[in-house]
């Protein structure tokens, strides 16, 4: 009976579509990672914020911030999203009721801290191309708090 059940299980498992392996994209110096399929992660890299915006982020009380870049099949990499890490009090103070959130949308709040992301609201590439499909999928993942995992 065990052999029959094992054989049935193997047949069913073989018929299921292959699952994409997930990869961890470290958001250092933010103590979180962004978990996405490996094929998307291979297009992502991170870097520091620079210039006047970096100064404004620091002045608002962010503990850390990082830019996440997307490298298309051809052409130069572009910013896909920016992640911010605040003490909850500083995050709350930065929110203005009559304005869009200056540091994106909150995705994780806990232990007195807030992780937020500001990303694309639309694809920056032709949606029919693989790059366009990747950016659309990444935008969906940005809305899913379970995709952001703390560093352990």
C-alpha positions in Angstrom: 0.0 0.0 0.0 2.9 2.4 0.9 4.4 1.7 -2.5 1.2 2.5 -4.3 0.7 5.7 -2.4 4.3 6.8 -3.0 3.9 6.1 -6.7 0.7 8.0 -6.9 2.3 10.9 -5.0 5.3 11.0 -7.4 3.0 10.9 -10.5 0.9 13.9 -9.1 4.1 15.8 -8.1 5.5 15.3 -11.6 2.4 16.7 -13.2 2.5 19.9 -11.1 4.1 23.0 -12.7 7.7 23.7 -11.5 7.9 26.3 -8.8 10.3 29.1 -9.3 13.0 29.2 -6.6 12.9 32.3 -4.5 15.9 34.5 -3.9 16.7 37.0 -1.2 17.6 40.5 -2.2 19.3 42.1 0.8 18.1 45.7 1.5 21.1 46.5 3.6 21.6 48.7 5.5 17.9 48.1 6.2 17.6 44.9 8.2 15.2 43.3 5.7 15.4 41.4 2.5 13.0 41.3 -0.5 12.1 37.7 -1.4 11.3 37.2 -5.1 11.7 34.5 -7.8 15.4 34.0 -8.8 14.7 35.0 -12.4 13.5 38.5 -11.2 16.2 38.7 -8.5 18.9 38.3 -11.1 17.9 41.7 -12.5 18.0 43.5 -9.2 20.8 45.3 -7.4 20.9 47.9 -4.6 22.7 51.1 -3.9 22.7 54.1 -1.6 20.5 57.1 -2.0 22.5 60.2 -3.0 22.0 63.9 -3.5 19.4 66.2 -2.1 16.8 63.5 -1.7 19.2 61.5 0.5 19.6 64.6 2.7 15.9 65.0 2.9 15.4 61.4 3.9 18.0 61.7 6.6 16.5 65.0 7.8 13.0 63.3 8.1 14.6 60.8 10.6 15.0 57.7 8.4 17.3 55.2 10.1 18.3 53.8 6.7 17.3 53.9 3.0 18.3 52.0 -0.1 17.5 52.2 -3.8 16.7 49.0 -5.7 17.7 49.0 -9.3 16.3 47.0 -12.2 18.7 45.9 -15.0 16.8 45.4 -18.3 17.9 42.9 -21.0 19.4 45.9 -22.9 20.1 49.4 -21.7 21.0 51.0 -18.5 19.7 50.0 -15.1 16.9 52.2 -13.6 15.5 52.6 -10.1 12.7 50.1 -9.5 11.9 51.2 -6.0 13.3 52.8 -2.9 13.0 51.3 0.6 13.0 53.3 3.8 13.4 52.3 7.4 12.1 54.6 10.2 11.4 54.7 13.8 7.5 54.6 13.9 7.3 58.1 15.5 9.4 59.7 12.8 7.4 57.9 10.1 4.1 59.1 11.6 5.5 62.7 11.9 6.4 62.7 8.2 2.9 61.8 7.1 0.7 64.7 5.9 -3.0 64.1 5.7 -3.5 66.2 2.5 -0.4 64.9 0.6 0.8 61.6 -0.8 3.1 59.7 1.6 6.6 61.2 1.0 8.3 57.8 1.7 6.0 55.4 -0.1 3.7 52.9 1.4 4.2 51.2 4.8 4.7 47.5 4.3 5.9 46.3 7.7 5.3 47.9 11.1 6.5 46.4 14.3 8.8 46.8 17.3 8.6 50.6 17.0 9.9 50.6 13.4 8.3 51.0 9.9 9.6 49.6 6.6 8.1 51.4 3.6 8.6 51.3 -0.2 8.1 53.7 -3.0 8.0 52.0 -6.3 6.6 52.2 -9.8 2.9 52.6 -10.2 3.1 51.5 -13.8 5.6 49.6 -15.9 8.6 51.5 -17.1 9.0 49.1 -20.0 6.7 47.9 -22.7 4.3 45.5 -20.8 4.6 43.0 -23.7 8.3 42.5 -23.2 9.9 40.3 -20.5 11.3 43.5 -18.8 7.8 44.9 -18.7 6.3 41.7 -17.3 9.1 41.6 -14.7 8.4 45.1 -13.5 4.7 44.4 -13.3 5.3 41.3 -11.2 7.8 43.3 -9.0 5.2 46.0 -8.4 2.7 43.3 -7.3 5.3 41.9 -4.9 5.9 45.3 -3.4 2.3 45.2 -2.2 2.8 41.9 -0.4 4.3 42.3 3.1 5.3 38.6 3.2 7.9 39.4 0.5 9.8 41.5 3.1 11.6 39.3 5.6 13.7 40.5 8.5 17.4 39.7 8.7 17.8 37.0 11.4 
